[in-house]
Structure formats: C-alpha cells, structure tokens
Amino acid sequence: MNPNTELPLRARSRRPRIPQVLREEPQYRLLFSGQVLSILGDRVMMVMLPFAVLAVGGDVGDVAIVSAAQFLPFALLALPAGVWADRFDRKKILVASDVTRFVCQLVAGVLLLRGNAQVIHLVVLAATYGAADAFFAPAFTGLLPGTVSAGNLQPANALRGLSFSTGSILGPVLAGFLVTVVGPGGAFLFDAGTFAVSIACLIPLRPRVVTDGPHAEDLAAASPRFTTSLKEGWSEVRSRRWVISFLGGMAAYHVVVLPAIFVLGPVLAAEELNGARSWALITAGFGVGCVLGDLLLLRWRPRFAMRVASLMLVGASCQAAFIGSGLGEWGIAGLELLAGVCVTGTFTLWATSLQEHVPDHALSRVSSYDYLTSAGAIPLGNMLIGFVTVSIGLHHALLAMTVVGVTAAVTVACVPAVRQLPRPATHVADGSA
C-alpha cells in the first residue's frame, strides 16, 4: 500500500458513519433533530415527575393522581386527535402541541423553583400536557412519510426507535444528575428547553404533499363532519384484517405482558434478587437489546415485514417468563436483551407497515387506534395484574401472563393476512423473511 494514501484511508475509516436516511433526507433530518432531544426530555420527566409531586408535599396518592391526570386526556382524545390530524395541517398540530407542552413545563419549572407549586398546579399542568401529547402522536405518524422517500421509510422509523431506546438509557441517568444539581424545577425547565428546540426545527419543516401511490392525499375522501370522519377511520381499520388482528395482539401485549415489567418485575427484584440494583441491570439489558434491534432495522428490510413483526411479538411476549425464570439478575438481563430486540423490532415494523399500506388521508386516524390500544391498555393491565397476583401469587401470575400473552401473539402470527402482507417493491432491500 502506498504510505501516502494509508493515512487518509485510515482517517476516513474513523469518521462516524451517519445513517443514510439522515444524509439523504433533509426534511427528516429537521424532524429527527427536533425530536431526539425532546424524547430525552420526556424520559427525564418520566423519572422526575413523582419526585416533583413529593417535593411539594404530596404523597403516594398524589403521585398517582398526577400520573392519571397526564394519562387520561391522552386516552380520551386519541381518536378525536386522529380525526383532526387527517383533516388539518399536521405540521401546525405538531407545533401547537409542542408550544402547549413547552408552556406547561416552563410554568411548572418556575413554580417549583420559586417554591410556589402545589399538587393542584401539577395536576392541571399534567392534564394539559397529556391533552397536547394526544394530538402530537397521530399527527407525527401521519406526517413522517412526507419527510422521506419510500425506500427510507423503515430506516426513518428505526432511527426514531433508536432515539427512544437511547433516551430510555440516558434519561434516568440525566434525571438523577438534574435532581441532585438543580432539583425537580430545573428538570422541568430542561424539558421545556427540549420543546423549544423541537419547535425551532418544526417551523422550517416543509413536508412534501404525497401525490401518488398508497399515500396519495385524497382530500375529497375526508368528510367535513367529525362523526363521519371518525366512523370512516374505524372502517379503514376494520377493512384490513392484518391491522385489526395486530391491534388485538398489541392490546394483549400491553394488558398482559407489560405489567411484568412495570409492576411485577421490580417486586420480584426486591423480594428475590438485590432490589433496585438488580432491576437496573435487567432494564439496562433490555435497553441495550432495543438499541441493537434498532441498528439492525436501519439496514435489514424484511420482505414480509408484518410476518417478522408478529414473530418478534411472540418473543416480546415471553418477558413474563424471562422475569420469573429464576436465572439470577445476569441471566434475566441477558434474556431481556433478546426481548429488547424483539420489542423494538415489533414496534418499528408495525409502524412502518401502517405508513406503507394505509392511505395518507386516513393514516392518522388508523394510528390513533394504535395509540389508544397502547395507552389505554397499560393502566388497565397494571390494575388487573395486581388483583391476580394477590390471588394466585407472584410466580403463578407470571406463568399465567406468559401463557396468555404468548398464545395471543402466536394467534396473530398465524393470521394469513398478517403473514402474507407484501411490502411495496421500493421498500425492500435484500430482506427475505
């Protein structure tokens, strides 16, 4: 090798590799840049919100009330938000949502820092935040295809999933730092700043109008009547067997499987392992698995995306068995790493399939059923599993959760419409599953 060329080649090999979708899609680059920091702020607040309630003199019941206040508007407004996102400018909805949440976090931060915050203030602000969040989610899903070419749709979703995965790892660490240095009020201001960045990136965004293919906008198809639009959204869901089947599988996952992570996992770690340290290791293993899964899907584009998603849902539904396996903290963490790959793969391929096959004029309404299924099912599952565990015991509950969750996922994987759904040719690259 020529010594004069060796150094430049080595220098090039050390350059960070920017994902292709960020290099090729300037509009997605704007969208992603605003969201990656905002997602980190969200993950910080998931840890910080209970401490903020306790800091103003609240108790455990008040923590539950504030959490419910943030969740309930999302559950109530998810379907109407999908209708409005299909009828109006999605970019303006995103900006309005971010501005509202920016104001909520700014006000909460100032009140906390000045020592004037009360639980009722946090309840009202949390409810307003949740309402704005309900409008953001379906509008974002509907807008994303307008920021990328057809071939970059899956990598765009995978990269967004990667931002969630890394945020879940870094968010608690940053939250711990912020609560020590600036307290809950400073953490709220940090989150407000992330929304300011998101707004700054959204304002110059110019998503294209989809004029051909399955995403072609059909403005005439959008009924001016709200109730009619809502019914049309359900018709779009019901007319696609693969959509309604997978929604059922996702509902079972959120009701039956996720409580193993949110409720029973920490309890088992406290009773049978080394408490918070063990649970931190297990959740870190899951986070690493999510990152690996997202990196995989940046490149691998399976020919039958929903077939792979359904098989990954089976793997994701084994988490109750993983938690109750008795393999110790390192063994469970290893299994949760595999679960993380399956979970992020399921969600990425599911979101991509919706965006590939559902017409643009109905995409936000269809996706709102997905958000309602997810957000609406989690608290229901958490409550149910509490009663079940008291009745039959921790390990029997985990076994029952495994049987029900895996059975539901296998049923979805056996639906022909799920297994045989093809991908548009422009969305496939060297995939085969």
N, C-alpha and C positions, 0 to 999 in steps of 0.2 A: 504493500500500500504506500502511496506517495505520502511522506510525512507532512507535506504542506496541506494535504486535504484531510488528514486524520483529525486534526483539532476541530475544524468546522463541522465535520460529521459527528463527532462526539458532542459538540456544543448543541447541534440540532437535536441529538437524541435525548439531551437533558431538558429540552424545552417542555413545559407542561402541555399535555395534549388536550386541547379544547374540544368538547363534543361537537360533532359535525352539525347538529341542529342549531347550536349557538353560532357557529361560523356562517351558516348559510341562511339563517332566518333572522333578519334584523328586527322584525316586529315581535317575534317570540323572544328575542334577546331582551327587549324592553320589558315585556310581560314577566319574564323569568327574573330579571334583575330586581324588579319591584317586589316580587313575591318571596324570593328566597330569604330576605331579611324579615319580612312580615311573618313568615312561617316560624322563624326562630323566635320572634317576639311572642307569637301565640303559645309556643311550647314553654317559654319562660312563665307566661301568665297561668298556664295550667298548674304549675308548681306554686306560684306566688299567691294566687287568689285566696286560698284558705288562710295563709299567713296574714294577708291584709285584713280579713274578717276578724281574726283573733287579735290583731294589733289594735283594733278599735273597740275591744271589749266584748266581742261576740263569742259564742260558744259553739259546740259541735252542731247544734241545731241550726244556728245562724249560718254556719258554713253550708249546710245542706240547702237552706232557703236561698242563699245567694247563687249556689250552683244550679238549683232548679229554675231560678229566675232567668238565668242565662240560657238554659236549655229549652224551656217551654215555648218561648216565641219562635225558636227555630222549628220546633215540631209543628206548631200551629200555622206557620207562614210558609213552610217549604213548598207546598203545592201552589198556593197563590203566587209565590215568588217565581216559580217556573213559568206560569202563565204570563206574567208581566215581562219576564226575560225574553220570551218568544215574541212578544208584541212590541217591545220598545227597544231603544238603543242599549245594547248590553254594556258597552263601554261606559255610558253615563251611569248605569246602575252600579257598576263596579266602583266608579269614582265616588258616587253618593254614599255607598256603603262604607268605603274607606274613610271618607270625611266624617261620617257619623261616628265610626269607631275611634277615629283619632280624637274627636271631641270628648267622647266618653272616657278614654284613658287619660287624656290631659286633665280633665276635671277631677277624676279620681286621684290622680297623682298629686295635684295641687292640694286637694282637701287632706290627703294623708300626710303630706309634708308639713302642712300648716297645723295639723292636729285637730282639724275641724270635722273629719269624716265620721259618720255614724253608719251603723249597719243598714238603715233605710236608704241612705245615699248609695251604698254599694248595690243594694237590691235593684233600685231604679236604673242605675247605670248599667248593671249587668243585663237587665231585661232589654234596655235599648240596644246594647251591644249585640245581644242574641238576635234581635229582630233584624238589625243591619246585616249580620252574618248570614241569616237565612236568605237574603236577597243576593248575596255575593256568590254563593256556591253554584246554583244552577246557571247564573249568568256567565260565570267563568267557564264552566263546561261548554256552554254554547258558543262562547267567543273564541276559545282556543283554536279550533280548526281554521279560523280565519287568519291566524298568525303564522301558519306553517303550510308547506306544500304537503301533498298527500303522503309522500314517502317518508316524511319526517314526523308524522303524527304520533306513532308509537314512541320514538325516542323523546319527543316532547313530553309525553305523559310519564315516561320513565325518569326523565330528568326532574320533573316536578315531584315524583315519588321519592327520588333521591334527596331532594331538599327536605321533605318530610322526615325521611329516615335520619339524616344527619342532624336535623333540628331536634329530633327526639333524643339524640345522644348528647348534643351540646346544650340544649335548652335547660335541663336540670342543673348542669354544671354552672352555666351562666346565672341561673336563678339563685343558686347558693352563694355565688360571688356578690350579686346585687343586693340580696337581703342582708348580707354582712356589711357591705360598704355603704349603701345608700338607703336600705330599708325598702319596704313594700312600695312606698310612694315613688321612689326613684325607679323601681322596676316598672311601674305603670307609665312613667314618663318615657322610659326606654321603649316600651311597646308603642306609645303614641308616636315616637320618632320613627319607628319602622313603618307605621301607616303613612307618615308624611313622605317617606321615600317611595312607597308604593304609589301614592297619588302623583308624585313628580314623574314617575315612569309611565303611568297610565295616561296622563294628559296628552303627551305627544304620540300615543299609540294610534296607528292607522290600520286596523284590521281590514283585510280585503272583503269585498262582497262576493259570496260564493255564487257563481252563475251557472255551474254545470255539475253533473254527477249527482250522487246521492245527497249532497249537502246544498244543492241549488236552493236559493231562497225563493219561496213561493208566498209572497206577501198576500196574495188573494186567498191563500189557504187559512190565514189567521182570521178567525171570526172576531168581529168587533165586540161581541158580547162575552163577558167574563165567564159566565157559567157554561156557555157553549164551548169556549176555548178549553175550559177545564175538562169537560167531557171528551173533547177531541184528544186531549193529552192521554186520558185513560184508554181511549180507543187505539192510540198508537202503541201503547204498552200491550194491550190485550191482543192486538193483531200479530204480535211477534212472540211465538212460543218460546224462543230462546231467551227473550227478555223476561217474560213473566216467570219462567222456570228459574232463572238465575236470581231474580229478586226473591223468590221463595227460599232458595239456598242461602242467600245473603242474610235474610231475616233470621233463619235458623242459626247461622253463624253468630250473629250479634246477640240473639236471645240466649242461646245455649252455650256457645263456646267462649265468647269474650269474658263472661263472668269468672271463668277460671283465671284470667289474667287480672281483672280489675278487683275481684273480691277474694276468691279462694287462694290464689297464689300467695299473696302477702300473708294470709293467715297460716298457710302451710309452712312458709318460710319461718314465721315466728314460732310455730309450735314444734317443728321437726328439724329445722336447719339452724343457721346462725342469724336469723332475723333479717334486719334491713340490709346487712352486708351481703347475705346470700341472694336476696331478692334483687339487689343492684347488679350483681354478677349475672343473674339469669336474664334480667331485662337488657343488660348490655349485650349478651349473646344474641338476643332477638334483634336488637338494633343493628348489630354487625351483619346478621343474615339479611335484613332488609336492604342494607347498603349493597351487599353482594348481588342480591336479586335485581336491584335497580341497575347496577352496572351491567349485568347480563342482558337485560332487556334494552339497553342502549344499542346493542348490536344484533341480538338474536330476534328475528321476527318470524315466529312460527306461522306456518301456512294456515293452520286451523287454530286461531287464537283462543276461541272460546273452549275448544277441546282441552287445550293446555290449561286455561284458566280454571276449568271445572276440576281437572286432576289436581291442580295446585290447591283448590279449595278443600279437597279431601285431605291433603297434607296439613293445611292450616287448621282443619277441624280436629286434628289429633292433639291439639295443645293441652286439653284437659288431661289426656293420658300422659303426656310429657311431664306436666306439673306433678302428677301423682305417681310417677314411675318409681320413686324411691331410689334413684341413681345418685343422689347427692347433688350438691349445687353445681359442680362442674359438669356432671353428666346431663343434668337438666338444661344447663346453659347451652351445651352442645346440641341437644335436641331442639331447643328454642332457636338456635341459629338456623337450622333447617326450616323451622316453622316460619322464620322471618323471610326467607327466600320465597316460600310458598305464599305467604300473605301479601307481600308487595307485588309478586307476580300476578296473583288473582286480581287485585285491585287495578293494576296498570292495564292488563289485557282486557278486563271488563270495561273500563272507561274508554279505552281505545276502540273497542268493538262498538260501543254505543255511538261514538263520534264517526265511525266509518259507515255505519248502516242506517242510522236514524236521520231523516231529513232535517236540514238546518232549522226549518220553521217550527219543528216540534222537539228539537233536541233538549232544550232547557226544561220543557215540561216532563219529558221522559226521565231525565236525570233527576228531577225533583222527587220522583218516586224512589229513586235510589237513596237520596239523602234522607228522605222521610223514613225509609226502611232501616237505615243505619242509625240515625239519631233517635228515632222513635223507639227502637227496639232495645237499645242499651240499658236505659233505666228500668224498663220492664224486666229484662233478664236479670239485672242485679237484684231486684226485689224478689223475684221468683226463686232464684238460687239460694237466697238467704233462708227462705222457708224450707226449701228442700233439704239444705244442709242440716238445719236444726232437726229435721225429721229423721233422716237416714244416716247422717254422719258425713264427715269430710270426704273420705276416700270413696265411699259409695256414691256420693254426689258426683265426684269427678268421673267415676266409671259410667254413671248414667249419662252425664254430659257427653262423654266420648261416643257412647253407643248412638245417642240421638243425633249428635252433630255429624258424625261420620256417615250415618245412614242417610241423612238428608243430603249431604254432599255427593255421595255415590249415586243417589237417585237423580240428582241434577246432571251428573256426568253421563248417565245412561240415556238421557233425553236425546233423541236423534237430531232435533233442531239445534241443540247445543253442540253436539259432536260434529255435525256436518256443515256448520255455518262456514262458508268460504270467505276468504278475505279478498278485497279488490286487488287485482294484479299489481297495482302501483304501490301496495303496502307490504309486499312480500319480498324478502331478500334472503335467500339461502336458508330459509326456515323449512322445516319438513313436518313437524308434529301436527 
